[in-house]
Amino acid sequence: MRQDRLIGCAAAAVLAVLPLVFDNPYTLSVVILTLLYAYLALSWNIIGGIAGQLSLGHAAYFGIGGYTSTYLFLTYGLSPWLGMLAGAVLASAAAALIGLPCFRLRGAYFALATLAAAVILRVIVENSHELLGGPRGMEVRLLHDAPWYFQHTRKEFYYAVVVALVAVALFANYAVLRSRFGYYLTAIRNDEEAALALGVNARRCKLQAAVLSAALTAVGGTFYAQYVLFISPDKVFGGHLSVQIAVICIIGGRGTLWGPALGALLLLPAEEVARFVTGGAPGAAMMLYGLLLMVVIRFEPRGLIALARRATGCRAAPRAGVEVA
Amino acid sequence: MLEIDHVSSGYGDVRVLHRVALSVEEGEIVSIVGANGAGKTTLIRTIMGTLPATAGEVRFRGERLSGLPPHAVARRGMAQVMEGRRLFPHMSVEENLLVGGDILRDPARSRRLLDWVYGMFPRLRERRRQLARSFSGGEQQMLAIGRALMTAPRLLLLDEPSIGLAPVVVKEIFARIPDINAEGVTILLVEQDVRRSLKLSARGYVIEQGRVVLNGTSAELLANDGLKAAYLGQ
């Protein structure tokens, strides 16, 4: 774990000087989005990686976060900072509601059920014309420089916020991995029946992991709404987003502390390059994700972090890394 | 201590156990023997609550277990060593053991149990930082037994501990079973190796096609002509 602290300090140092290096708005926005996806992949990692439950419906929580804070802001003038907390609470409730029936299912069936839950939510939002703007989405009212209302004209503001979010998510993962709860989740991922036979309440553990993961993801949704100042069902509830979050984490290294962030660090810039090279051809990004996913699963199912470990000769911690079944 | 009162169970429409009745008294070692597919593992899974009983009931220390999930059964003092070991491959030996010990939530007691298990299987202590998946079959079986013992069980269900192991390793592992029993752990041993298992236990039940067809003291069973012909090749 000394190693983790070293990497953490190095990452913090790089993040501190990054906005000075990338001072043009375009590059900085790529950096911000990369960090947002690192945050989302880390949030997903708690249930999808450490606990090994392949959720393909995390857009549901992201969307709940964005829509809750935006709705409360537009309707009651509530600061999105508070709306963010409300969104996290709502997403937690949704995760419990989705998890209760879905955790009876295993493997691909669980993945499909979470996917379906996200699609249902999207359809509901698309049909809520009066309340949530329907398919056209909602615009966050412009207040310009209002940090207390989670808005600013300078990108550096969002950069600082997203760096803090990544730090929180990293700490959450670290704390889970080091705790008794983390042992239980790893045991469940390895062999649920054996864990049950040892007295581990698998359903409760999975539910707690899902709730924590959903709450964190919802906060990311609020950040997105405040950063882009516009949300629509296809952007924040889309299956595309759910898959993207999961794939980033899997390519980086499921169930590890640094894998999810590493995945985002490589994939988001690569996606940007692909967009540039293909002249913005639709679907180019998804093709890139699919290709990389196949290559990684074929040659190193434990993810890029395992490659990095091998290259640097660092021994993997016993509980780090997981085969994709 | 354990009463299985005319229990039936199965998978979907397939009924595997037919009104099985047996009992285990505190402090005993009891064998359940039978061929492949007789329903031995199904019986263990039904006792543990992994598989619901469709009829009859299981009582443990006077309490009905019907409907309890397996983790709740485990917390009442029953531990299961599953067929095929089923270790946590991404954890070290000690981490595997501590998942078992964790249900006690008492670090001092976990520590004592850990020492007890290491005393019984010294090889686990030597290799405690290694990943479980790097182990030989015999070492994995020791770890599986050790992990179950970490829950400080009153009753230990051993499902085919000899499966897939070299005879010399089986001997070593079976030698530990009376030691475990001597520490106050009641043992229900499910085995295909009829002779070895009956020699260890005082009593036994023979299961065929999901039914108890024979029961008695181990000496009686070993002398039974039908059993001799069917399982002992005599």
Boltz contact constraints between the chains, C-beta under 6 A:
constraints:
  - contact:
      token1: [A, 180]
      token2: [B, 102]
      max_distance: 6.0
  - contact:
      token1: [A, 183]
      token2: [B, 99]
      max_distance: 6.0
  - contact:
      token1: [A, 187]
      token2: [B, 88]
      max_distance: 6.0
  - contact:
      token1: [A, 187]
      token2: [B, 99]
      max_distance: 6.0
  - contact:
      token1: [A, 190]
      token2: [B, 88]
      max_distance: 6.0
  - contact:
      token1: [A, 190]
      token2: [B, 89]
      max_distance: 6.0
  - contact:
      token1: [A, 190]
      token2: [B, 90]
      max_distance: 6.0
  - contact:
      token1: [A, 191]
      token2: [B, 86]
      max_distance: 6.0
  - contact:
      token1: [A, 194]
      token2: [B, 86]
      max_distance: 6.0
  - contact:
      token1: [A, 196]
      token2: [B, 70]
      max_distance: 6.0
  - contact:
      token1: [A, 196]
      token2: [B, 71]
      max_distance: 6.0
  - contact:
      token1: [A, 197]
      token2: [B, 70]
      max_distance: 6.0
  - contact:
      token1: [A, 197]
      token2: [B, 74]
      max_distance: 6.0
  - contact:
      token1: [A, 197]
      token2: [B, 80]
      max_distance: 6.0
  - contact:
      token1: [A, 198]
      token2: [B, 99]
      max_distance: 6.0
  - contact:
      token1: [A, 198]
      token2: [B, 100]
      max_distance: 6.0
  - contact:
      token1: [A, 199]
      token2: [B, 71]
      max_distance: 6.0
  - contact:
      token1: [A, 199]
      token2: [B, 74]
      max_distance: 6.0
  - contact:
      token1: [A, 199]
      token2: [B, 75]
      max_distance: 6.0
  - contact:
      token1: [A, 199]
      token2: [B, 103]
      max_distance: 6.0
  - contact:
      token1: [A, 199]
      token2: [B, 151]
      max_distance: 6.0
  - contact:
      token1: [A, 200]
      token2: [B, 71]
      max_distance: 6.0
  - contact:
      token1: [A, 201]
      token2: [B, 71]
      max_distance: 6.0
  - contact:
      token1: [A, 318]
      token2: [B, 91]
      max_distance: 6.0
  - contact:
      token1: [A, 318]
      token2: [B, 92]
      max_distance: 6.0
  - contact:
      token1: [A, 318]
      token2: [B, 131]
      max_distance: 6.0
  - contact:
      token1: [A, 319]
      token2: [B, 90]
      max_distance: 6.0
  - contact:
      token1: [A, 319]
      token2: [B, 91]
      max_distance: 6.0
